[in-house]
Amino acid sequence: MRWVSTFTAAAIGAGAVAGPVAAATPSAAAPQRAKAVTSTVHCTSKDRELAKKLSEDIATALASRKSMASLSFYDRPTETRCTSDAAKKYDSASVAKTIILAALLYQKGSTLTEAEDALARKMITESDNASATTLWKQLSDLTDPAKPNPVKIQEFLDKAGMDHTVLDKEGSWGLTQVTADDQAKLLRLFSGDDDAVLGSKARSYALGLMNHVQSTQRWGATAGAPLDSVIQVKNGWLQRSQNPDVDSFDKGDWKVNSMAVLTENGYDSGLAILTENNRVPEGRPADEGWDYGIETIETISRTIYRDVYPDAEGYDPSRPTSPATEPPAAK
């Protein structure tokens, strides 16, 4: 039997208003004007008390933050799953690189060329944008070179059932629209044993790259993860407003995303957290919005791992004091 628990708490934040994409606004944003929204956390588990505790504790963690966050978590051993606004679309930034990697492996299996292997390694372990752009184009229809249509990446998404992911068909891979549910689905694919989409060697290769992400980029959904687990991670971040002229809450904010999967030693779980509206207080350095987004993710991450693995010593990630450049329109 699986137990279901939901918990709704008033949180602070705002979603992006639909409409044309605007250029990024200046890094010092207008004063915060938060709007109350309701975040519902839905958890299921074979452990009734765990489902209840997770739903309540995650809702409390979300309510403490002044930004928008969505999440999808699964733990196979306890048959636990938690979601909150998991179908909401976000700018992907560099978590799109996991999709590019998966599509490359879907097309080529584990038989990458030496050049492809080098590009994939730099793209994931260093979050190298030029490598991502090269592979994106390789997986695209280049009939119009100015607008590479990522048809082979779409083939992978269709096969993987990632139906809510929307690729940018003009080459701006960082503006791919992703959901927490689809990114968690990708983590389950990487860490599972189903050869229907990716073979075992391809899955091991992907996890191996994510396990070797450089130390300064291992923050986010890794925070609080058991130290005796093997941790694989990929993050992304982007400062971009979508409708600054329409929505007073959407001015120069940061989108910060993180996804991690835990394996080996009895661990088998995945967590994807996507955030936006991580504001820069008026007159403050732009990095403060980026840092706030990371703190939001790590607050949620620590909450989840503490509840699921109460006896484990948790991982405490480090991060640089300022973000590296993550251009939204890498072409």
N, C-alpha and C positions, 0 to 999 in steps of 0.2 A: 504494500500500500504506500502511496505517496501522499504526503501532507502538503496542503496549500496554505500560504499565508500572504496577505496583502496588508500594506500599511501606507496610509496617505498622510503627508505632513505638508504644511505650508512652507514653501521654499521661496527664495528670492532669486529672480532672474527674468530673462525675457528671451524668447525665440526670435530668430531673424525674420523680418518681414519679407514676404515674397516680392520679387521684382528684379529689375536689372541690376547687374553687379556694378558697384561703383569703385573707383580707385581708392586705394588706402588713404585714410585721413591722417593728419599729423599725429605723431606718437603721443603727444600729451592730449588726452581726451577730455571731453566736457565732464563736469561733475557727475558723479554717479546718480542716476535716477532709476532706482530699482523698482520693478513692478512685481507684485506677488503672483506667483504661479503655484500650481499644485503638482507635486511629484508623487506618483504612486509607485511604490516598490512592490513587486510581485515575486514571491519566492515559493518554490516547491522543493520537497525533499522527502526521502524515506524516513528522515528524522524530524518528527513533528516540532520538537522544541527548537531545533536548529533553524527550520524554516521561519518560525515565529521570531526568533532572536535576530536573524539576518534581516528580515523585512523591517523590523523596528529600528535596528541600529543603522542600517543603510539610509533609511528615511531621515533619521536624526542627523547623520553626517551630511546629507544633501541639504537639509534645511539650514545648516550652519554656514552655507556658502552663498556668495552674491554673484553667482554665475550660473549658466545653464550647463547641465551635465546629463549625459545618458550613459547607461551601462548595460552590459550583458555578461553574466558570470555563469560558469558551469563547473561542477566537480563530479567526475564520473563515479568515484568510489562511494560517495554518499548519495548519489543520484539527486544532487542539488542543482537547482538553476534559479538565478535571480535576474530580473530585468527591471529597468526603469526608463521609460521613453525610448526604448531600444530600437524603434522604427524611425526615429527622427533623423533626418539627413544633416550631415555636417560636411564642411570642407575637409578633405582628407589630409592635406599637407603630406608629410612623408610616410604616413601609414599606408599610402597608396603603393609604396614600394614593395610591400608584402604581396599585393595583388599582382604587380608586374612580375615579381619573382615566381609566384605560383603559375601565372600564365606561361612564362618561359618554360618552366618545368613540365607543364601540361603539354606544350608543343614539342619539347625536345626530350622528355623523360630525364634520365640521369646522364644522358650523353651530351653534355654541354661541350662546346669547343673551348679551347684554352682562353680565347678572348672573351667568350660569354661568361665563363667562370670568373675571370678577373673583374668583369663589369658587375656581375651579381654580388661578388664579395664586397667590392667598394660601395655598392648601392646600399647594402644592408648593414655591414659592420661599421662603415664610416658615414652612412647616410649621404653618399655623394650624389649630387643632383645631376651632374653631367652623365654619369653612368646610367641613371634612371632614364634620362631623356633618350640616350642611345638605344636602350632596350625597348622603350616605349615605341620608338620609330621602327625598330626591327619587327615589332609585333603589330604594326599598323599597315593600312593601305595607304601608300604614298602617292596615289594618283594626283592629289593636290598636296605638294610638299609643305605648303604653308598651313595645312590643316590635316595632319596625319590622323586618319580614322583608325582607332585601335581595335580592329575587327577580331584579331586573334586573342586579345585580352577578353573581349566580349564572349568569344567562344568558351573560354574557361569559366567565366562567370555563369553562363547558362548551364554548363555541365555541373558546376558546384552548387547550383541552386541559390546563388547570391543575387536574388531577383531585385533587390532594392538598391543596389549599387549602380550609380549612373556615371559613366565615364565621360570625361571632357574630350570631345571629338575634334578639338582644335589644338591638341598637343599640350594643354596645360594640365599635366597629370596631377598636380597638387590641388586642383580644383575639382577633382573627382568627388562626387557626393557619396559618402559612405554612411552606414548605420552601425550601431554597436552590435546588433544582432548578426549582421552579415560578417563583421570582422570576427566575432566569436565563432561563427560558422567556419571561417577560414582557419582559426586556431584549432578547432576540432578536426578539421581535415588534415592539418599538418601533424597532429598528434595521435590520429586514429590508426586503424588497421584496415581501412577499406581501400582496396587498390583500384576502385572504379574510376577515380579521378586522377590521383597521383599514386605512383608505385612507392614501395617502401623505401627505395634508395632516394627517390626524389623528396619524400617527406623528411627523411633523416638529413638530407642536404640542407633543406630549408631551416630546420630546427638548429642545425649546426651553425649556420650563419647567424641566426638570431641569438644563439648562445654566446657568440663572440663579438657582439656589438661592443664598441669601445666603452670604457668605464664611465666617461662623462655623459653617455647617453643611455645609461641603465636605470634612470629614474622612472617615476610614474607608477604604473601598475605592478611594479616589482616591490614596492614599499611594503614591508611587513611579511613578504613571502618567506616560508620556512627556509632556513639556511641549508638544511640537508636536502632540499629539492634542487633539481637542475632548472635554472631559470632562463627562459628565452624571451626576448623583448624587442619591440620596435616602437619608436615614438615619432611624433610629428608636431610641428608648430608653425603658426602663420599669423601675422598681424594684418588683418584685412577687414574692412567694413563692407557690408553688403547694401545697406540702405541708409546711409548717414543723413540724407535729406528728409527721410520719412520717419525714421525711428530714432528718437532722442536717446535711446539706450544703446544704440549701435554706432558708436563713434570711436574708431581707432582701437577696437578691442582685439584681444588675442584668441585664436583658436588653438587649443593644446590637446593633443590626443595621445593615448598610450594603450598598448596591448601587450599582454604577457601570457605565456603558457608555462606551467610547471609540470615536469615529468620526472620519472625514475624514483626509486626508493619508496614506491607506493603512492606517489603523487600523480595526479592526472586531472589538471584543471586549467581553465583559461579565463582571462578577464580582459574585456575591452571597455575602455572609458573614453568618451568623446566630450569635449567641453568647448564652449564659446562664451562671448560676453565677459571675458576676463578683463576687467576694466583697468585703465591707467588713470589713477587719480590726477586731477588737474594740477599741473605744474610739477608732476613727479616723473622720474625716468621711465622710459617706455618698457624697460625690463621688468618693472613691477607687475605689469599685466601678465607677462609670461610666467613669472614666478608664482603669481596667484593661481594660475591655471594648474601648474604642477602641484601646488599645495592642495588644490581641490581634488585632483586625482589621487594623490597619496593619502589624503584623509579617508577617502572611500576605500582605497586599496587596503590600508591597514585595518580598517573596520572589518572588511570581509575576511581577510586571512586570520585575524584574531578570533573571529567567531568559528571559522571552519577548522582551524588548527590551533586550539587554545594552549596546547602544551609546547608548541614549537617556538624556537628563538627566531625572531624575524629579521629579515634583511633590511639594512638601512642604507639606501643608495645615496651617492654623492652626485653633484651636478655642477656645471660651470656657473659662474656668477652672472653670465649674460648669454643669450642665445646666439648660436651661429645663424647665418643667413639661410632662410628657407623661402625662396621666392615662390609666389603663388602661381606664376605663369611660366614655368620652366619649359622652354621649347628648344 
